[in-house]
Every structure is written in C-alpha cells, then in structure tokens.
Amino acid sequence: SIACLFLLGAAASPGCSHFDLKGHADANNGPVYVEVQANTSHSCQTFRLYLVTYATHLSRSDFCIAAISAASYDYPVNVLGTNRLSEFKLNGPLDKLWALQEFVETLPKIPNIIIAFVDAYDTIVNGPPSELVRKLLASGHRVLFASEKGCCSHKWHMRVRRPDCDELWPRPPLLTPTPYLNSGGFVGFRKELAKLLKWSAKEYEHEVAQLTPNLVDSYKSGGGQQLISQLFS
C-alpha cells in the first residue's frame, strides 16, 4: 500500500505568515532543508525541516514518483543509502535506521530542527512543508509516526518464527482501522529522534546478544518496523 503524507491545506494562523524558503544547505553538498515560519504558543518562530529518505537505487519508477511529489511541494530531499550497498547487504532493512542515525548526528545541535523520514518506494508527498510543521506543533507531541492496519509480532515469537500479532501492543484511545505503527513515515524534533534512534540501536544490540543458533534475528527479519514497534510494546 502507498504510505501518503496526508497534509491537507489549512489557513495560516493570524499574526504569523507561513512561508517556505527552499534549497538551503548546511554547507557545500551538506544536508538540505526548508525553513518554515509558524506560530507557537509564545511567538512566531522559524523551524528548519529536513526531508529524508533511504534508497539504494534511484532508477526505480516508484522512487521517481516519491521524488517528483516532494519536488512539487518544494521539498529538497536528502537521499541516504546510495553509497551503502554493502551495509544494506549486511543489515537488510534495518540499515535505514542506522543511516538515519548517522545523518541526524551530522545536523547542528540547535533548537527547532525537525526531521521527516519517509520510505523511498511507496510514498507520495501531497502537502507543503508549512502544513507538516503546523500539524506536528498542533499535535503537542515531539515525534509522530504513521499508522497502518498490519501488526507486528512480539520479538519472542519472531525468534521462533511465530509471526502472530503482538498482544501487548497498546491500543489507541480512539477507534481506528489503522492502530499499528508504520515506520515508513515519521516526523519529529532532532533531539527526540536522536534519542529514539540511539534507543533502537541499544535494543538491537541487546537482542543480538541473546540469540542462539536456533533462534531467528527478529529485528533483521522484521526490519525497522519490527524494532521500533517493539520499543513501544
């Protein structure tokens, strides 16, 4: 299924016009971002938004769809993975998390940096950066994930090849047809995402240390979806 960023248009709040300044870079050939101005509870502030994806091959038509949809809303895209073929062969789908962790560590340690990550091969961007920032701020949360219908199994079950739904997964407070986490799309502030990625790396190290020859590496087989879902289970 296509994981869309449903960023529907909304009027700017009084007292602070929303605008996007495209094409900024931290340094020569450094990460690219847009600056978005938006109201907060205290003032009108400027946020720096980085859109990031992971792709080992840029010639695929589904990647072109994602890139064109991002460009249509003036998003510059930071593409990770094209120089990580050996890491991808070693880590599988988990490598997107480790590549993103390295990317986040290169960003300036300043307030108001937001990172949006989307999968490269099943995403359509259908709204502007200003709306994404506004909705993140309006949520009151520091990190937001996409959601989906499909569930993940608990790591203990995946180790023995039992891909059943994790019964410990917390149900959302509201009834929804998509109650499970989708790691193919998330957005959050730099500091909190850096902590989440560090937490993910430590959890994976802990999991690998417990494996025996007769057990499956549940995170390597399930990818980032399995790993991040386990953190919240």
Residue pairs with C-beta under 8 A, 6 or more apart in sequence:
1 122
1 148
2 122
2 123
2 124
3 118
3 119
3 122
3 123
3 146
3 148
3 182
3 184
3 185
4 123
4 124
4 125
4 126
5 116
5 118
5 123
5 124
5 125
5 126
5 127
5 132
5 185
6 126
6 127
7 125
7 126
7 127
7 128
7 131
7 132
7 135
8 127
8 131
9 127
9 128
9 131
10 131
10 134
12 18
12 130
13 38
13 39
13 134
15 39
15 44
16 37
16 38
16 39
16 44
17 37
18 36
18 37
18 38
18 130
18 134
19 36
19 37
19 130
20 34
20 35
20 36
20 74
20 128
20 129
20 130
21 34
21 35
22 34
22 74
22 75
22 76
23 32
23 34
23 76
24 32
24 33
24 34
24 35
24 48
24 76
25 31
25 32
25 33
26 33
26 106
26 107
26 108
30 106
31 50
31 78
31 103
31 106
31 107
32 50
32 76
32 77
32 78
33 48
33 49
33 50
33 51
33 76
34 48
34 49
34 51
34 74
34 75
34 76
34 129
35 46
35 47
35 48
35 49
36 46
36 47
36 49
36 129
36 130
36 133
37 44
37 45
37 46
37 47
37 130
38 44
38 45
38 47
38 130
38 133
38 134
38 137
39 45
40 137
45 112
46 112
47 112
47 113
47 114
47 133
48 110
48 112
48 113
48 114
49 114
49 115
49 116
49 129
49 132
49 133
50 78
50 107
50 113
50 114
50 115
50 116
51 70
51 75
51 76
51 77
51 78
51 116
51 118
51 125
51 129
52 77
52 78
52 80
52 100
52 103
52 115
52 116
52 117
52 118
53 66
53 77
53 78
53 79
53 80
53 117
53 118
53 119
53 120
53 123
54 79
54 80
54 81
54 95
54 96
54 99
54 100
54 117
54 119
54 120
55 63
55 79
55 80
55 81
55 82
55 120
55 121
56 81
56 82
56 84
56 85
56 88
57 63
57 82
58 79
58 82
60 121
62 120
62 121
62 122
63 120
63 121
65 124
66 118
66 120
66 121
66 122
66 123
66 124
66 125
67 77
69 123
69 124
69 125
69 126
70 77
70 125
71 77
72 125
73 125
73 126
73 127
73 128
73 129
74 128
74 129
75 125
75 129
78 103
79 120
80 96
80 99
80 100
80 103
81 88
81 95
81 96
81 99
81 120
84 95
84 99
87 95
87 98
87 99
88 95
91 98
91 220
92 220
92 221
92 223
93 223
93 224
94 204
94 219
94 220
94 223
94 224
94 227
96 224
97 197
97 200
97 201
97 224
97 227
97 228
98 201
100 115
100 117
100 197
101 194
101 197
101 198
101 200
101 201
104 115
104 190
104 193
104 194
104 197
105 194
107 113
107 115
107 190
109 190
112 189
113 189
113 190
114 133
114 136
114 187
114 188
114 189
114 190
115 187
115 188
115 189
115 190
115 193
116 132
116 185
116 186
116 187
117 185
117 186
117 187
118 125
118 184
118 185
119 184
119 185
122 184
123 184
123 185
132 187
136 144
136 187
136 188
141 188
142 188
142 189
142 191
142 192
143 186
143 187
143 188
143 189
143 192
143 193
143 196
144 186
144 187
144 188
145 181
145 182
145 183
145 185
145 186
145 228
146 181
146 182
146 183
146 184
146 185
146 186
147 176
147 178
147 179
147 180
147 181
147 182
148 178
148 180
148 181
148 182
149 177
149 178
149 179
149 180
150 180
151 165
151 166
151 169
151 180
152 165
152 166
152 169
152 180
152 181
152 222
152 225
152 226
152 229
152 230
153 162
153 163
153 164
153 165
153 166
153 218
153 222
153 226
154 166
154 167
154 168
154 230
154 233
155 207
155 218
155 219
155 226
155 230
157 163
157 164
157 166
158 216
158 218
158 221
158 222
158 226
159 211
159 215
159 216
159 218
160 215
160 216
161 216
166 229
166 230
166 233
168 233
169 179
169 180
169 229
169 232
169 233
170 232
170 233
171 179
172 179
180 229
181 225
181 228
181 229
181 232
182 225
183 223
183 224
183 225
183 227
183 228
183 229
184 225
186 193
188 196
196 228
196 231
199 231
200 224
200 227
200 228
200 231
203 219
203 227
203 230
203 231
204 219
204 227
207 217
207 218
207 219
208 217
211 217
218 226
219 226
219 227
219 230
